[in-house]
């Protein structure tokens, strides 16, 4: 993420920012780029929020750093990680170092489910901090958040090119939708016990795409034991969707790949 911050600073002619994300809040050039309405809370809420304005908001390095910081802070409350820490402390786990990569599939999936629930709340509340945005949590099956009357779906993934879909949401996910897609840039080799003492952060980078009326490709077939499918972006959509990335970038696959890859920064 620091590399992305430096690139942004160099492109916009600013002096180089501090490399510690926690110091970005006091870095003057970033504050000057935050819309005045978001800081002063003096302007009236706009009637129609566009995808471009949401994208611009999430392209601010200060906002991105705050999202990553909050996700890292909240992940320490994940039940499966707290269980591991408790078991290590009482001596039923002998190993003082377990990397996130070494966790079993079931444990990792529980972490990602928990992270996904945090993500929806963190992004929703981050948008609500800006007075220009009329943000409401959406409790229906149509999406996750309503921004100035428009319903948006939010999904996070650790995969290289897809988000997880489900058959019960087929009607919604198989049509064009307003979609905020996140990819977690994970530090797979951190000691999970270091999360609790602040010596390690699970998330080092992030990808944020704000897609206006995107039609994702569904792949996979639901079974009796698993209703999950994969939602992907076709390579043919590259010229359109590359302009809809707030943070990170999209990459065309090598050889004969059909789907764009998500790259966190």
C-alpha positions as YAML, in Angstrom:
chain: A
units: angstrom
residues:
- id: 1
  name: UNK
  ca: [0.00, 0.00, 0.00]
- id: 2
  name: UNK
  ca: [2.90, 2.36, 0.74]
- id: 3
  name: UNK
  ca: [4.11, 1.97, -2.84]
- id: 4
  name: UNK
  ca: [0.69, 3.07, -4.09]
- id: 5
  name: UNK
  ca: [0.79, 6.10, -1.79]
- id: 6
  name: UNK
  ca: [4.21, 7.10, -3.08]
- id: 7
  name: UNK
  ca: [3.07, 6.70, -6.68]
- id: 8
  name: UNK
  ca: [0.04, 8.89, -6.00]
- id: 9
  name: UNK
  ca: [2.18, 11.53, -4.34]
- id: 10
  name: UNK
  ca: [4.69, 11.63, -7.19]
- id: 11
  name: UNK
  ca: [1.91, 11.85, -9.80]
- id: 12
  name: UNK
  ca: [0.25, 14.75, -8.03]
- id: 13
  name: UNK
  ca: [3.45, 16.63, -7.29]
- id: 14
  name: UNK
  ca: [3.25, 16.36, -3.51]
- id: 15
  name: UNK
  ca: [6.15, 15.88, -1.16]
- id: 16
  name: UNK
  ca: [6.71, 12.26, -0.17]
- id: 17
  name: UNK
  ca: [4.27, 11.17, 2.58]
- id: 18
  name: UNK
  ca: [5.17, 9.32, 5.77]
- id: 19
  name: UNK
  ca: [5.40, 5.55, 5.27]
- id: 20
  name: UNK
  ca: [3.50, 4.84, 8.48]
- id: 21
  name: UNK
  ca: [-0.24, 4.76, 7.57]
- id: 22
  name: UNK
  ca: [-1.10, 5.98, 11.07]
- id: 23
  name: UNK
  ca: [0.67, 9.27, 10.30]
- id: 24
  name: UNK
  ca: [-1.31, 9.95, 7.12]
- id: 25
  name: UNK
  ca: [-4.09, 11.65, 9.07]
- id: 26
  name: UNK
  ca: [-1.77, 14.57, 9.83]
- id: 27
  name: UNK
  ca: [-0.19, 14.75, 6.39]
- id: 28
  name: UNK
  ca: [-1.35, 18.09, 4.94]
- id: 29
  name: UNK
  ca: [-1.40, 17.23, 1.18]
- id: 30
  name: UNK
  ca: [-3.80, 14.33, 1.82]
- id: 31
  name: UNK
  ca: [-6.11, 16.44, 3.93]
- id: 32
  name: UNK
  ca: [-6.24, 19.05, 1.20]
- id: 33
  name: UNK
  ca: [-7.44, 16.42, -1.27]
- id: 34
  name: UNK
  ca: [-10.31, 15.26, 0.90]
- id: 35
  name: UNK
  ca: [-13.48, 17.05, -0.31]
- id: 36
  name: UNK
  ca: [-14.21, 20.04, 1.93]
- id: 37
  name: UNK
  ca: [-17.76, 18.79, 2.41]
- id: 38
  name: UNK
  ca: [-16.35, 15.60, 3.95]
- id: 39
  name: UNK
  ca: [-14.20, 17.51, 6.45]
- id: 40
  name: UNK
  ca: [-16.31, 20.54, 7.31]
- id: 41
  name: UNK
  ca: [-19.68, 18.82, 6.97]
- id: 42
  name: UNK
  ca: [-21.19, 22.10, 5.73]
- id: 43
  name: UNK
  ca: [-22.51, 21.27, 2.29]
- id: 44
  name: UNK
  ca: [-25.93, 19.78, 1.56]
- id: 45
  name: UNK
  ca: [-26.16, 16.12, 0.60]
- id: 46
  name: UNK
  ca: [-26.24, 15.69, -3.13]
- id: 47
  name: UNK
  ca: [-29.40, 14.23, -4.60]
- id: 48
  name: UNK
  ca: [-27.63, 11.69, -6.78]
- id: 49
  name: UNK
  ca: [-24.35, 10.07, -5.80]
- id: 50
  name: UNK
  ca: [-22.43, 8.81, -8.80]
- id: 51
  name: UNK
  ca: [-20.04, 5.91, -8.94]
- id: 52
  name: UNK
  ca: [-17.29, 8.37, -9.90]
- id: 53
  name: UNK
  ca: [-17.68, 10.31, -6.66]
- id: 54
  name: UNK
  ca: [-17.57, 7.14, -4.56]
- id: 55
  name: UNK
  ca: [-14.51, 6.03, -6.53]
- id: 56
  name: UNK
  ca: [-12.79, 9.35, -5.96]
- id: 57
  name: UNK
  ca: [-13.47, 9.08, -2.24]
- id: 58
  name: UNK
  ca: [-11.93, 5.60, -2.03]
- id: 59
  name: UNK
  ca: [-8.91, 6.68, -4.09]
- id: 60
  name: UNK
  ca: [-7.76, 9.01, -1.32]
- id: 61
  name: UNK
  ca: [-4.70, 7.42, 0.37]
- id: 62
  name: UNK
  ca: [-5.78, 8.70, 3.79]
- id: 63
  name: UNK
  ca: [-9.16, 6.96, 3.46]
- id: 64
  name: UNK
  ca: [-7.52, 3.75, 2.24]
- id: 65
  name: UNK
  ca: [-5.07, 3.75, 5.15]
- id: 66
  name: UNK
  ca: [-7.95, 4.19, 7.60]
- id: 67
  name: UNK
  ca: [-9.86, 1.27, 6.07]
- id: 68
  name: UNK
  ca: [-6.84, -1.04, 6.29]
- id: 69
  name: UNK
  ca: [-6.08, 0.10, 9.83]
- id: 70
  name: UNK
  ca: [-9.61, -0.58, 11.04]
- id: 71
  name: UNK
  ca: [-9.81, -3.99, 9.36]
- id: 72
  name: UNK
  ca: [-6.51, -5.00, 10.96]
- id: 73
  name: UNK
  ca: [-7.70, -3.82, 14.36]
- id: 74
  name: UNK
  ca: [-11.03, -5.65, 14.15]
- id: 75
  name: UNK
  ca: [-9.63, -8.96, 12.88]
- id: 76
  name: UNK
  ca: [-8.11, -9.56, 16.30]
- id: 77
  name: UNK
  ca: [-11.65, -10.15, 17.59]
- id: 78
  name: UNK
  ca: [-12.25, -13.03, 15.17]
- id: 79
  name: UNK
  ca: [-13.41, -16.03, 17.27]
- id: 80
  name: UNK
  ca: [-11.18, -18.60, 15.57]
- id: 81
  name: UNK
  ca: [-8.06, -16.48, 16.12]
- id: 82
  name: UNK
  ca: [-9.05, -15.77, 19.72]
- id: 83
  name: UNK
  ca: [-9.53, -19.50, 20.28]
- id: 84
  name: UNK
  ca: [-6.02, -20.20, 19.02]
- id: 85
  name: UNK
  ca: [-4.58, -17.50, 21.24]
- id: 86
  name: UNK
  ca: [-6.47, -18.80, 24.30]
- id: 87
  name: UNK
  ca: [-5.34, -22.39, 23.65]
- id: 88
  name: UNK
  ca: [-1.73, -21.29, 23.21]
- id: 89
  name: UNK
  ca: [-1.85, -19.30, 26.47]
- id: 90
  name: UNK
  ca: [-3.17, -22.26, 28.49]
- id: 91
  name: UNK
  ca: [-0.64, -24.68, 27.03]
- id: 92
  name: UNK
  ca: [-2.81, -26.95, 24.90]
- id: 93
  name: UNK
  ca: [-0.97, -25.67, 21.81]
- id: 94
  name: UNK
  ca: [2.79, -26.12, 22.05]
- id: 95
  name: UNK
  ca: [3.71, -24.13, 18.97]
- id: 96
  name: UNK
  ca: [4.38, -20.43, 19.60]
- id: 97
  name: UNK
  ca: [4.38, -19.67, 15.88]
- id: 98
  name: UNK
  ca: [1.56, -20.51, 13.49]
- id: 99
  name: UNK
  ca: [1.50, -18.55, 10.26]
- id: 100
  name: UNK
  ca: [-1.75, -17.61, 8.63]
- id: 101
  name: UNK
  ca: [-0.69, -19.74, 5.65]
- id: 102
  name: UNK
  ca: [-0.51, -22.79, 7.94]
- id: 103
  name: UNK
  ca: [-4.08, -22.53, 9.18]
- id: 104
  name: UNK
  ca: [-6.45, -25.23, 7.94]
- id: 105
  name: UNK
  ca: [-9.01, -24.52, 5.26]
- id: 106
  name: UNK
  ca: [-11.90, -24.44, 7.75]
- id: 107
  name: UNK
  ca: [-10.10, -21.99, 10.04]
- id: 108
  name: UNK
  ca: [-9.12, -19.72, 7.13]
- id: 109
  name: UNK
  ca: [-12.67, -19.72, 5.80]
- id: 110
  name: UNK
  ca: [-13.99, -18.68, 9.21]
- id: 111
  name: UNK
  ca: [-11.55, -15.77, 9.23]
- id: 112
  name: UNK
  ca: [-12.66, -14.68, 5.75]
- id: 113
  name: UNK
  ca: [-16.36, -14.89, 6.68]
- id: 114
  name: UNK
  ca: [-15.69, -12.73, 9.73]
- id: 115
  name: UNK
  ca: [-13.57, -10.32, 7.67]
- id: 116
  name: UNK
  ca: [-16.37, -10.00, 5.12]
- id: 117
  name: UNK
  ca: [-18.86, -8.96, 7.79]
- id: 118
  name: UNK
  ca: [-16.43, -6.41, 9.17]
- id: 119
  name: UNK
  ca: [-15.74, -5.10, 5.67]
- id: 120
  name: UNK
  ca: [-19.37, -4.24, 4.97]
- id: 121
  name: UNK
  ca: [-19.62, -2.27, 8.20]
- id: 122
  name: UNK
  ca: [-16.25, -0.53, 7.83]
- id: 123
  name: UNK
  ca: [-16.91, 0.66, 4.27]
- id: 124
  name: UNK
  ca: [-20.47, 1.73, 5.08]
- id: 125
  name: UNK
  ca: [-19.40, 3.75, 8.12]
- id: 126
  name: UNK
  ca: [-16.41, 5.22, 6.28]
- id: 127
  name: UNK
  ca: [-18.72, 6.56, 3.57]
- id: 128
  name: UNK
  ca: [-21.12, 7.87, 6.20]
- id: 129
  name: UNK
  ca: [-18.37, 10.12, 7.59]
- id: 130
  name: UNK
  ca: [-18.72, 12.28, 4.50]
- id: 131
  name: UNK
  ca: [-21.69, 14.62, 4.72]
- id: 132
  name: UNK
  ca: [-22.08, 14.51, 0.94]
- id: 133
  name: UNK
  ca: [-23.10, 10.86, 1.14]
- id: 134
  name: UNK
  ca: [-26.57, 9.82, 2.33]
- id: 135
  name: UNK
  ca: [-25.67, 6.32, 3.55]
- id: 136
  name: UNK
  ca: [-28.03, 3.72, 4.97]
- id: 137
  name: UNK
  ca: [-27.44, 0.08, 5.77]
- id: 138
  name: UNK
  ca: [-29.56, -2.02, 3.42]
- id: 139
  name: UNK
  ca: [-31.37, -4.82, 5.28]
- id: 140
  name: UNK
  ca: [-33.05, -6.31, 2.23]
- id: 141
  name: UNK
  ca: [-31.69, -9.00, -0.07]
- id: 142
  name: UNK
  ca: [-31.09, -6.41, -2.80]
- id: 143
  name: UNK
  ca: [-27.67, -5.28, -1.57]
- id: 144
  name: UNK
  ca: [-25.59, -4.22, 1.41]
- id: 145
  name: UNK
  ca: [-25.75, -0.42, 1.50]
- id: 146
  name: UNK
  ca: [-27.81, 2.39, -0.01]
- id: 147
  name: UNK
  ca: [-25.91, 5.53, -1.04]
- id: 148
  name: UNK
  ca: [-28.12, 8.44, -2.00]
- id: 149
  name: UNK
  ca: [-30.88, 6.10, -3.05]
- id: 150
  name: UNK
  ca: [-28.71, 3.66, -5.01]
- id: 151
  name: UNK
  ca: [-28.26, 0.11, -3.73]
- id: 152
  name: UNK
  ca: [-24.71, -1.23, -3.71]
- id: 153
  name: UNK
  ca: [-23.40, -4.74, -3.16]
- id: 154
  name: UNK
  ca: [-20.13, -5.14, -1.20]
- id: 155
  name: UNK
  ca: [-17.91, -8.22, -1.42]
- id: 156
  name: UNK
  ca: [-14.38, -9.03, -0.31]
- id: 157
  name: UNK
  ca: [-12.04, -11.78, -1.48]
- id: 158
  name: UNK
  ca: [-8.57, -13.18, -0.98]
- id: 159
  name: UNK
  ca: [-8.68, -14.86, -4.40]
- id: 160
  name: UNK
  ca: [-6.70, -13.68, -7.37]
- id: 161
  name: UNK
  ca: [-9.62, -13.03, -9.72]
- id: 162
  name: UNK
  ca: [-13.02, -13.75, -8.20]
- id: 163
  name: UNK
  ca: [-15.53, -13.04, -5.47]
- id: 164
  name: UNK
  ca: [-17.79, -15.66, -3.90]
- id: 165
  name: UNK
  ca: [-21.40, -15.83, -5.08]
- id: 166
  name: UNK
  ca: [-24.24, -18.02, -3.94]
- id: 167
  name: UNK
  ca: [-27.19, -19.68, -5.63]
- id: 168
  name: UNK
  ca: [-29.76, -18.02, -3.36]
- id: 169
  name: UNK
  ca: [-28.60, -14.65, -4.74]
- id: 170
  name: UNK
  ca: [-28.61, -15.75, -8.38]
- id: 171
  name: UNK
  ca: [-31.23, -13.25, -9.55]
- id: 172
  name: UNK
  ca: [-29.30, -10.32, -8.05]
- id: 173
  name: UNK
  ca: [-25.80, -11.44, -8.99]
- id: 174
  name: UNK
  ca: [-26.63, -12.49, -12.55]
- id: 175
  name: UNK
  ca: [-27.92, -9.05, -13.47]
- id: 176
  name: UNK
  ca: [-26.09, -5.75, -13.78]
- id: 177
  name: UNK
  ca: [-25.48, -4.22, -10.37]
- id: 178
  name: UNK
  ca: [-23.64, -1.44, -8.60]
- id: 179
  name: UNK
  ca: [-20.77, -3.26, -6.93]
- id: 180
  name: UNK
  ca: [-17.91, -2.42, -4.58]
- id: 181
  name: UNK
  ca: [-15.38, -5.23, -4.89]
- id: 182
  name: UNK
  ca: [-12.48, -5.61, -2.46]
- id: 183
  name: UNK
  ca: [-9.44, -7.87, -2.53]
- id: 184
  name: UNK
  ca: [-7.46, -8.39, 0.68]
- id: 185
  name: UNK
  ca: [-3.70, -8.19, 0.25]
- id: 186
  name: UNK
  ca: [-2.76, -10.68, 2.98]
- id: 187
  name: UNK
  ca: [0.49, -11.12, 4.85]
- id: 188
  name: UNK
  ca: [0.30, -14.91, 4.72]
- id: 189
  name: UNK
  ca: [3.52, -15.52, 6.64]
- id: 190
  name: UNK
  ca: [2.80, -13.53, 9.77]
- id: 191
  name: UNK
  ca: [2.59, -15.32, 13.11]
- id: 192
  name: UNK
  ca: [-1.14, -15.16, 13.95]
- id: 193
  name: UNK
  ca: [-0.29, -14.77, 17.65]
- id: 194
  name: UNK
  ca: [1.51, -11.50, 16.82]
- id: 195
  name: UNK
  ca: [-1.83, -10.01, 15.75]
- id: 196
  name: UNK
  ca: [-2.83, -9.74, 19.39]
- id: 197
  name: UNK
  ca: [0.24, -7.84, 20.58]
- id: 198
  name: UNK
  ca: [0.29, -5.50, 17.58]
- id: 199
  name: UNK
  ca: [3.51, -6.85, 16.12]
- id: 200
  name: UNK
  ca: [1.85, -8.05, 12.90]
- id: 201
  name: UNK
  ca: [-0.93, -6.97, 10.55]
- id: 202
  name: UNK
  ca: [-2.89, -9.52, 8.55]
- id: 203
  name: UNK
  ca: [-3.71, -6.99, 5.82]
- id: 204
  name: UNK
  ca: [-0.82, -5.22, 4.16]
- id: 205
  name: UNK
  ca: [-2.52, -4.07, 0.96]
- id: 206
  name: UNK
  ca: [-5.98, -3.73, -0.55]
- id: 207
  name: UNK
  ca: [-7.79, -3.53, -3.89]
- id: 208
  name: UNK
  ca: [-10.94, -1.41, -4.21]
- id: 209
  name: UNK
  ca: [-13.09, -1.42, -7.32]
- id: 210
  name: UNK
  ca: [-16.25, 0.71, -7.60]
- id: 211
  name: UNK
  ca: [-18.13, -0.78, -10.54]
- id: 212
  name: UNK
  ca: [-21.11, 0.99, -12.03]
- id: 213
  name: UNK
  ca: [-23.71, -1.49, -13.34]
- id: 214
  name: UNK
  ca: [-21.24, -4.32, -13.85]
- id: 215
  name: UNK
  ca: [-22.34, -7.75, -15.05]
- id: 216
  name: UNK
  ca: [-20.15, -10.38, -13.42]
- id: 217
  name: UNK
  ca: [-19.56, -13.85, -14.88]
- id: 218
  name: UNK
  ca: [-20.74, -16.74, -12.68]
- id: 219
  name: UNK
  ca: [-18.75, -19.96, -12.67]
- id: 220
  name: UNK
  ca: [-19.24, -23.15, -10.69]
- id: 221
  name: UNK
  ca: [-22.20, -25.35, -9.93]
- id: 222
  name: UNK
  ca: [-23.92, -25.56, -6.58]
- id: 223
  name: UNK
  ca: [-24.12, -28.96, -4.88]
- id: 224
  name: UNK
  ca: [-26.09, -30.29, -1.91]
- id: 225
  name: UNK
  ca: [-23.18, -29.49, 0.40]
- id: 226
  name: UNK
  ca: [-22.01, -26.23, -1.16]
- id: 227
  name: UNK
  ca: [-24.06, -23.43, -2.71]
- id: 228
  name: UNK
  ca: [-21.06, -21.21, -3.41]
- id: 229
  name: UNK
  ca: [-20.02, -20.12, -6.89]
- id: 230
  name: UNK
  ca: [-17.40, -17.71, -8.29]
- id: 231
  name: UNK
  ca: [-18.06, -14.23, -9.70]
- id: 232
  name: UNK
  ca: [-15.46, -12.97, -12.18]
- id: 233
  name: UNK
  ca: [-14.77, -10.11, -14.60]
- id: 234
  name: UNK
  ca: [-14.34, -11.12, -18.23]
- id: 235
  name: UNK
  ca: [-11.09, -10.07, -19.91]
- id: 236
  name: UNK
  ca: [-13.13, -8.40, -22.67]
- id: 237
  name: UNK
  ca: [-14.30, -5.82, -20.12]
- id: 238
  name: UNK
  ca: [-10.78, -4.58, -19.37]
- id: 239
  name: UNK
  ca: [-10.94, -1.24, -21.20]
- id: 240
  name: UNK
  ca: [-14.12, -0.30, -19.34]
- id: 241
  name: UNK
  ca: [-13.47, -1.59, -15.84]
- id: 242
  name: UNK
  ca: [-9.83, -0.46, -15.61]
- id: 243
  name: UNK
  ca: [-11.20, 3.09, -15.22]
- id: 244
  name: UNK
  ca: [-13.39, 2.00, -12.33]
- id: 245
  name: UNK
  ca: [-10.61, 1.06, -9.90]
- id: 246
  name: UNK
  ca: [-10.20, 3.31, -6.88]
- id: 247
  name: UNK
  ca: [-7.15, 1.56, -5.41]
- id: 248
  name: UNK
  ca: [-4.88, -1.12, -6.86]
- id: 249
  name: UNK
  ca: [-5.18, -2.29, -10.46]
- id: 250
  name: UNK
  ca: [-6.45, -5.02, -12.79]
- id: 251
  name: UNK
  ca: [-4.14, -7.30, -14.73]
- id: 252
  name: UNK
  ca: [-4.76, -9.34, -17.84]
- id: 253
  name: UNK
  ca: [-3.84, -12.99, -17.30]
- id: 254
  name: UNK
  ca: [-0.99, -14.60, -19.19]
- id: 255
  name: UNK
  ca: [-1.60, -17.11, -21.95]
- id: 256
  name: UNK
  ca: [-5.26, -18.00, -22.48]
- id: 257
  name: UNK
  ca: [-6.86, -16.74, -19.27]
- id: 258
  name: UNK
  ca: [-10.45, -15.54, -19.56]
- id: 259
  name: UNK
  ca: [-10.77, -13.42, -16.42]
- id: 260
  name: UNK
  ca: [-9.08, -10.31, -15.09]
- id: 261
  name: UNK
  ca: [-6.86, -10.58, -12.03]
- id: 262
  name: UNK
  ca: [-7.26, -8.33, -8.99]
- id: 263
  name: UNK
  ca: [-4.05, -6.67, -7.74]
- id: 264
  name: UNK
  ca: [-3.89, -5.06, -4.30]
- id: 265
  name: UNK
  ca: [-1.58, -2.15, -3.52]
...
